[in-house]
Amino acid sequence: MTLISDELKKKTEEHANQQEEIIMLVDEVKAMQEMNKELFTENSELQRIIEALKTSQTELSADMFDLRVCFLTCEAIVSF
């Protein structure tokens, strides 16, 4: 009878330890999910910024080309 009682006690302790481990793992998963959500949001914001910067760069390049043409035209007029 003592053997069965000891075995039951051992199994009960193992179960309690597993429950604690499960709780810790669930908390860790929740923390990782929250971090993933935050990183996804940050990544989305950075992607929007990159797209805006690309658009600005394209516009500035076009403006620079126009100014270069204007400069060359003015330079040609002054040279005469």
HELIX and SHEET records of a PDB file:
HELIX    1   1 THR A    2  SER A   79  1                                  78    
END                                                                             
